[in-house]
């Protein structure tokens, strides 16, 4: 009788422990599952940031210059949306977010090599596909140099503007984004938090 009692207690404990491990495994699996809602919101937010640049900043800065320079000022924001998107896909995202060094990312994801359109990268977001995260970050890479264009409106050639934008994004924005947001970035390792771009966007 006593043996049956101990055996029942033992099996109950084993079953409870098994259920606990199973629930933990399910929770871990759920945490790494791509969420349609999270993905939709990230893409919506990306579209809103893009609208801040085009037409937002374009019209804002265009309304502050003389009539003869309105078109050129509008084109600053429009061309940056295309130019920085290409730079971001070719090597910008990799320099800013791939884990390599505390000061700069590597070229592991250059040309979006190895970046999944359906699976998440847990280092940045466990519920959003990696490419959706890239699009979200790309919008901030676009709007940051667009913010600068108000400082030299009417005082720079279009060719000089293009060269400056590529060099500035590559040499200033990408490393700073890696420091704060990138896995392995030195400020990130110190515990720096930047949810709204106050460090990466506005300080740079």
PAPATOR-541265 format. One record per residue: x, y, z of N, C-alpha, C, CB in turn; residue in three letters. Coordinates in steps of 0.2 Angstrom, whole numbers, m for minus. Glycine has a CB too. Layout:
N
> n_east n_north n_up ca_east ca_north ca_up c_east c_north c_up cb_east cb_north cb_up r
> X Y Z X Y Z X Y Z X Y Z Ala
...
END
This chain:
204
> n_east n_north n_up ca_east ca_north ca_up c_east c_north c_up cb_east cb_north cb_up r
> 4 m6 0 0 0 0 4 6 0 m5 0 6 Unk
> 9 6 4 14 12 5 18 13 m2 19 11 11 Unk
> 20 7 m5 24 7 m11 20 10 m16 26 0 m13 Unk
> 13 8 m17 9 11 m22 8 19 m21 2 8 m22 Unk
> 8 21 m15 7 28 m13 13 32 m16 6 29 m6 Unk
> 19 29 m14 25 33 m16 26 32 m24 31 29 m13 Unk
> 24 27 m27 24 26 m34 20 31 m38 23 19 m36 Unk
> 14 32 m35 9 37 m37 12 44 m37 2 37 m34 Unk
> 15 46 m31 18 52 m30 23 54 m35 20 53 m23 Unk
> 28 48 m36 33 49 m40 31 50 m48 38 43 m40 Unk
> 26 47 m50 24 47 m57 20 54 m57 19 42 m58 Unk
> 17 57 m52 14 63 m53 19 69 m53 10 65 m46 Unk
> 24 68 m50 30 73 m50 33 73 m57 35 72 m45 Unk
> 34 67 m59 37 66 m66 33 69 m71 39 59 m68 Unk
> 26 68 m71 22 71 m76 21 78 m76 15 68 m75 Unk
> 21 81 m69 21 88 m69 27 91 m71 20 90 m61 Unk
> 33 88 m70 40 91 m73 40 91 m80 45 87 m70 Unk
> 37 85 m83 36 85 m91 32 90 m94 34 78 m93 Unk
> 26 91 m90 22 97 m93 25 103 m92 15 97 m89 Unk
> 29 105 m87 32 111 m86 38 112 m92 36 111 m79 Unk
> 41 107 m93 46 107 m99 43 108 m105 51 101 m99 Unk
> 37 105 m106 34 106 m113 31 113 m113 28 100 m113 Unk
> 28 115 m108 26 122 m108 31 127 m110 22 124 m102 Unk
> 37 126 m107 43 131 m108 45 130 m115 49 129 m103 Unk
> 45 124 m118 47 123 m125 42 127 m130 47 116 m127 Unk
> 35 126 m128 30 129 m132 31 137 m132 23 127 m130 Unk
> 32 139 m126 33 147 m125 39 149 m129 34 148 m117 Unk
> 45 145 m129 51 147 m132 49 147 m140 56 143 m131 Unk
> 46 142 m142 44 142 m149 39 148 m151 41 135 m151 Unk
> 34 149 m147 30 155 m149 34 161 m149 24 155 m143 Unk
> 39 162 m144 42 168 m144 46 169 m150 47 168 m138 Unk
> 48 164 m154 52 165 m160 48 164 m166 58 160 m160 Unk
> 42 164 m166 37 163 m171 36 170 m174 31 159 m169 Unk
> 36 171 m181 34 177 m184 27 179 m183 36 177 m192 Unk
> 26 185 m181 19 187 m180 16 191 m185 19 191 m173 Unk
> 11 190 m188 8 194 m194 6 201 m191 1 190 m196 Unk
> 4 201 m185 2 208 m182 8 212 m182 m2 207 m176 Unk
> 13 209 m179 20 213 m178 23 215 m184 25 209 m174 Unk
> 22 211 m189 25 212 m196 21 218 m199 25 206 m200 Unk
> 15 217 m199 10 222 m202 12 229 m199 3 221 m201 Unk
> 13 229 m192 14 236 m189 21 239 m191 13 235 m181 Unk
> 26 235 m191 32 237 m193 32 240 m200 37 231 m192 Unk
> 29 236 m205 29 239 m212 24 245 m212 26 234 m216 Unk
> 19 246 m208 15 252 m208 19 258 m205 9 251 m203 Unk
> 23 256 m200 28 261 m197 33 264 m202 31 259 m191 Unk
> 35 259 m206 40 260 m211 37 265 m216 43 254 m215 Unk
> 31 264 m218 28 268 m223 27 275 m220 21 265 m225 Unk
> 25 276 m214 24 282 m210 31 286 m210 21 281 m203 Unk
> 36 283 m209 43 286 m209 44 288 m216 48 282 m206 Unk
> 43 284 m221 44 286 m228 40 293 m230 42 281 m233 Unk
> 34 293 m227 30 299 m229 32 305 m225 23 297 m226 Unk
> 36 304 m220 39 310 m216 44 313 m221 42 308 m210 Unk
> 48 308 m225 53 311 m229 50 313 m236 58 305 m231 Unk
> 46 309 m239 42 311 m245 35 309 m244 45 307 m251 Unk
> 31 314 m244 32 321 m246 34 326 m240 26 324 m250 Unk
> 34 324 m234 34 328 m228 40 333 m228 35 324 m222 Unk
> 46 330 m228 52 335 m228 53 339 m234 58 331 m226 Unk
> 51 335 m240 52 338 m246 47 345 m247 49 333 m252 Unk
> 41 344 m245 37 350 m245 39 355 m240 30 348 m244 Unk
> 41 353 m234 43 358 m229 49 362 m231 45 354 m222 Unk
> 54 359 m233 60 362 m235 59 366 m242 66 358 m236 Unk
> 55 363 m246 53 367 m252 50 373 m251 49 362 m257 Unk
> 46 374 m246 42 380 m244 47 385 m241 36 378 m240 Unk
> 53 383 m240 57 388 m236 63 391 m241 61 385 m230 Unk
> 63 389 m247 68 392 m252 64 396 m257 71 386 m255 Unk
> 69 400 m261 66 404 m266 63 400 m271 72 408 m269 Unk
> 58 403 m275 55 399 m280 59 396 m285 50 404 m284 Unk
> 65 398 m287 69 395 m292 72 389 m290 74 400 m295 Unk
> 72 388 m283 76 382 m280 71 377 m277 81 384 m275 Unk
> 64 378 m278 59 373 m275 60 366 m278 52 376 m276 Unk
> 61 366 m284 61 359 m287 67 355 m285 61 360 m295 Unk
> 73 359 m285 79 355 m283 79 353 m276 85 360 m284 Unk
> 76 357 m271 75 356 m264 70 350 m263 72 362 m260 Unk
> 65 350 m267 60 344 m267 64 337 m269 54 345 m272 Unk
> 68 338 m274 72 332 m277 77 329 m272 75 334 m283 Unk
> 79 334 m267 84 331 m262 81 325 m258 86 337 m257 Unk
> 75 326 m256 71 321 m252 69 315 m257 65 324 m249 Unk
> 67 316 m263 65 311 m267 71 307 m269 61 314 m273 Unk
> 76 310 m271 82 306 m273 85 302 m268 87 310 m277 Unk
> 85 305 m262 88 301 m256 84 295 m254 88 306 m250 Unk
> 77 295 m255 73 289 m254 76 283 m259 66 290 m256 Unk
> 78 285 m265 80 280 m269 88 278 m268 80 282 m277 Unk
> 92 283 m267 99 282 m267 101 279 m260 103 289 m267 Unk
> 98 281 m255 100 277 m248 97 270 m248 98 282 m242 Unk
> 91 269 m251 89 262 m251 93 258 m255 82 262 m255 Unk
> 96 260 m260 101 256 m264 107 255 m260 103 259 m271 Unk
> 110 260 m257 116 259 m252 114 255 m247 118 266 m250 Unk
> 109 255 m244 107 251 m238 106 244 m240 100 253 m235 Unk
> 104 242 m246 103 235 m248 110 232 m250 98 234 m254 Unk
> 114 236 m253 121 234 m255 125 233 m250 124 239 m260 Unk
> 126 237 m245 131 236 m240 130 240 m233 138 238 m242 Unk
> 125 245 m234 124 249 m228 121 245 m222 119 255 m229 Unk
> 116 241 m223 113 237 m218 118 233 m214 107 233 m220 Unk
> 122 230 m219 127 225 m216 132 229 m212 131 222 m222 Unk
> 135 235 m214 139 238 m210 136 241 m203 142 245 m213 Unk
> 130 242 m203 126 245 m197 124 239 m192 120 249 m199 Unk
> 122 233 m195 119 228 m191 122 222 m190 112 228 m193 Unk
> 126 220 m195 129 213 m194 134 213 m189 133 211 m201 Unk
> 134 207 m185 139 207 m179 146 205 m182 137 201 m174 Unk
> 151 210 m180 158 209 m182 162 212 m177 159 212 m189 Unk
> 162 218 m176 166 222 m172 162 227 m168 172 226 m176 Unk
> 165 229 m162 161 234 m158 161 241 m162 165 235 m152 Unk
> 165 243 m166 165 249 m170 161 249 m176 172 252 m171 Unk
> 161 243 m180 158 243 m186 155 236 m188 162 246 m192 Unk
> 150 235 m192 148 229 m194 152 226 m199 141 229 m195 Unk
> 151 220 m201 155 217 m207 151 217 m213 157 210 m205 Unk
> 153 213 m218 150 213 m224 146 206 m225 155 214 m230 Unk
> 144 203 m220 141 197 m220 134 197 m223 140 194 m212 Unk
> 131 202 m223 124 203 m226 124 208 m232 119 206 m221 Unk
> 130 209 m235 131 213 m241 126 211 m246 138 214 m243 Unk
> 123 215 m249 118 213 m255 112 209 m252 122 209 m260 Unk
> 111 209 m245 106 206 m242 107 198 m242 99 207 m245 Unk
> 113 196 m243 115 189 m243 114 186 m237 122 188 m245 Unk
> 110 180 m237 108 177 m231 103 180 m226 114 176 m227 Unk
> 100 185 m229 94 188 m225 88 185 m227 94 196 m226 Unk
> 84 182 m223 78 179 m224 72 184 m225 76 174 m219 Unk
> 67 182 m229 61 186 m230 56 183 m226 59 186 m238 Unk
> 57 177 m223 51 174 m219 53 172 m212 49 168 m223 Unk
> 60 172 m211 62 170 m204 65 176 m200 67 165 m204 Unk
> 64 176 m194 66 182 m190 73 181 m188 62 183 m183 Unk
> 77 187 m186 83 186 m184 83 188 m176 89 191 m187 Unk
> 84 183 m172 82 184 m165 86 190 m162 83 178 m161 Unk
> 92 192 m164 96 197 m161 92 204 m162 102 197 m165 Unk
> 88 205 m166 84 211 m167 77 211 m166 86 214 m174 Unk
> 74 206 m169 67 205 m168 65 198 m169 62 210 m172 Unk
> 62 195 m164 60 187 m164 53 186 m167 60 184 m157 Unk
> 50 192 m169 43 191 m171 42 194 m178 38 193 m166 Unk
> 47 197 m181 46 200 m187 52 198 m192 47 208 m186 Unk
> 50 196 m198 55 194 m203 61 198 m204 52 193 m210 Unk
> 66 196 m205 73 200 m205 72 205 m211 79 195 m207 Unk
> 69 204 m216 69 209 m222 64 214 m220 67 205 m228 Unk
> 59 213 m216 54 218 m214 58 223 m209 48 215 m211 Unk
> 62 220 m205 66 224 m200 71 228 m204 70 219 m195 Unk
> 74 226 m210 78 230 m214 75 236 m217 81 225 m219 Unk
> 69 234 m219 65 240 m222 63 245 m217 58 237 m225 Unk
> 62 243 m211 60 248 m206 66 252 m204 58 244 m199 Unk
> 72 249 m204 78 253 m202 80 257 m208 84 248 m200 Unk
> 79 255 m214 81 258 m220 77 265 m220 79 254 m226 Unk
> 71 266 m218 68 272 m218 71 277 m214 60 271 m216 Unk
> 74 275 m208 78 280 m204 84 282 m207 79 277 m197 Unk
> 87 277 m211 94 279 m214 92 284 m220 97 272 m217 Unk
> 86 284 m223 84 288 m228 82 295 m225 78 286 m232 Unk
> 79 295 m220 76 302 m217 82 306 m214 71 301 m212 Unk
> 87 302 m211 93 306 m208 96 311 m212 97 301 m205 Unk
> 99 309 m218 102 314 m222 97 318 m225 106 310 m228 Unk
> 91 316 m226 86 321 m228 85 327 m224 79 317 m230 Unk
> 86 326 m217 85 331 m212 91 336 m213 85 328 m205 Unk
> 97 334 m215 102 338 m216 102 343 m222 109 334 m217 Unk
> 98 341 m227 97 345 m233 95 352 m232 93 341 m238 Unk
> 91 353 m226 89 360 m225 94 364 m223 84 359 m219 Unk
> 100 361 m221 106 366 m219 109 369 m225 111 362 m214 Unk
> 109 365 m230 113 368 m236 108 369 m242 118 363 m238 Unk
> 102 370 m241 97 371 m247 99 377 m250 90 372 m244 Unk
> 100 377 m257 101 383 m261 109 384 m261 98 389 m259 Unk
> 113 380 m258 120 381 m257 124 376 m259 122 384 m250 Unk
> 122 371 m263 126 365 m265 123 362 m272 125 359 m259 Unk
> 128 360 m276 126 357 m282 123 350 m281 132 357 m287 Unk
> 119 348 m286 116 342 m285 121 336 m285 111 341 m291 Unk
> 126 337 m289 131 332 m289 135 331 m282 136 333 m295 Unk
> 137 337 m280 140 337 m273 135 334 m268 142 344 m271 Unk
> 129 336 m268 124 333 m264 124 325 m264 117 336 m265 Unk
> 124 322 m270 124 315 m270 130 312 m267 123 313 m278 Unk
> 136 315 m269 142 312 m266 142 313 m258 148 316 m269 Unk
> 140 319 m256 140 320 m249 135 315 m245 138 327 m247 Unk
> 130 314 m248 125 309 m245 127 302 m244 118 309 m249 Unk
> 130 300 m250 133 293 m249 139 292 m244 136 291 m256 Unk
> 143 297 m244 149 297 m240 147 298 m233 154 302 m242 Unk
> 142 302 m231 140 304 m225 136 298 m222 135 310 m224 Unk
> 132 295 m226 128 289 m223 133 283 m222 123 286 m229 Unk
> 138 282 m226 143 276 m225 148 278 m220 147 275 m232 Unk
> 150 284 m219 155 285 m214 153 287 m207 160 290 m217 Unk
> 147 290 m207 144 293 m201 138 289 m198 142 300 m202 Unk
> 133 288 m202 127 285 m200 128 278 m199 121 286 m205 Unk
> 130 274 m203 131 267 m203 135 265 m196 134 264 m209 Unk
> 141 268 m195 144 266 m189 141 268 m183 151 269 m189 Unk
> 138 274 m183 134 276 m177 128 271 m175 132 283 m177 Unk
> 124 269 m181 119 265 m180 121 258 m177 115 263 m187 Unk
> 127 256 m179 130 250 m176 132 250 m169 136 247 m180 Unk
> 135 256 m167 137 257 m160 131 256 m156 140 264 m159 Unk
> 125 259 m158 119 260 m153 114 254 m154 115 266 m154 Unk
> 113 252 m160 108 247 m161 110 240 m163 103 249 m167 Unk
> 116 240 m166 119 233 m168 121 229 m163 125 235 m173 Unk
> 120 222 m164 123 217 m160 130 217 m159 120 210 m162 Unk
> 133 219 m153 140 219 m153 143 226 m153 144 215 m158 Unk
> 138 231 m155 140 238 m154 143 240 m147 135 243 m157 Unk
> 148 245 m147 150 246 m140 146 250 m136 157 250 m141 Unk
> 142 254 m138 137 258 m134 131 253 m133 134 264 m138 Unk
> 129 248 m137 124 243 m136 126 239 m130 123 239 m142 Unk
> 132 237 m130 135 233 m125 135 236 m118 142 230 m126 Unk
> 136 243 m118 135 247 m112 128 248 m109 139 253 m113 Unk
> 123 246 m113 117 246 m111 113 252 m114 116 246 m104 Unk
> 116 255 m119 112 261 m122 106 259 m125 117 265 m127 Unk
> 100 263 m124 94 262 m127 92 268 m131 89 260 m121 Unk
> 90 267 m137 88 272 m141 81 270 m145 93 274 m146 Unk
> 76 271 m143 69 268 m146 67 273 m151 64 268 m140 Unk
> 69 279 m151 66 284 m156 71 287 m160 62 289 m152 Unk
> 77 285 m160 82 288 m165 85 294 m162 79 289 m171 Unk
> 84 296 m156 87 302 m153 95 302 m154 85 303 m146 Unk
> 98 296 m153 105 296 m153 108 295 m160 108 290 m149 Unk
> 105 290 m164 108 288 m170 105 294 m176 105 281 m173 Unk
> 99 296 m175 97 301 m180 99 308 m179 89 300 m181 Unk
> 97 310 m173 97 317 m172 104 320 m170 92 319 m166 Unk
> 107 316 m166 114 318 m164 119 317 m170 117 313 m158 Unk
> 118 312 m174 122 312 m180 121 318 m185 122 305 m184 Unk
END
